[in-house]
């Protein structure tokens, strides 16, 4: 949940609040980085951008399935 709050803040700062479910963003980030604590703030922000691209390329059902697979 704490990552989702940070993701929400990053989305808000970028003017993209509501464009993606923070759970989906976190799930896509975890595909590449199982431990998000190891990312610097700059890396974390960049990975949010990558996750948004993945979300856009996937279906809503796939995004939700991925989030659920991580228990999100």
N, C-alpha and C positions, 0 to 999 in steps of 0.2 A: 504494500500500500504506500510505503514511503516513496518508492520510485515513481508510482503513478502521480503522486502529488508534485514531484519535481518535474515530471514530464508535462503535467498540466500547466505548470508555471512557465516552462520553456515554450509550450504552444501558445500561451497567452502573450508572452513577450514578443513572439514572432507574428502575432496577429492571426494565429491559426487555431484559436480555441474552437472546439466543436468540429474540427475537420477530421478527427480520429479519436477513437476511444483510447485513453491512456493504457488500458489493459492490453490492447492490441499492439500498441507501440512497444510496451515492455516485452511482450512475447516475442516480437520480431527481433528486438535487441538481444534477447537471450539465446536466439538461434546461433548467433555469432559469439556472444560473450556470456557464458553461464554465470560469471561473477561480475556484476555491474559495479561493485565497489572498487574494482581495479581500474576503472576508467577515470581519467581526469575530467574536470568539469567541461573542458573544451571537447574532449573526445565524446563525452556523454551527449552534449548538444549535437555534435556531428552525427552520432549514431541515431538520434531521434530523427534527423533528416533522412537518413537511409531507411529507417523503419517506415517513415511516411511513404516513401517510394514503394516499398514492398507492399504496404497496405493498399495503395492505389492499384497495384498490379494484380492483387489477389481478390478473390470474391469475398463478400461479407461472411459467408459461411466458413470459408477457409480461415479467415482472420479470427473468427470466434472459436473455431475448433483449435487453432493454435494456442490461443489464450487459455482455453480450458485445459489443454494438454500440459500447461505449466501451472495449473491450479489457480489461475487468475480469474 
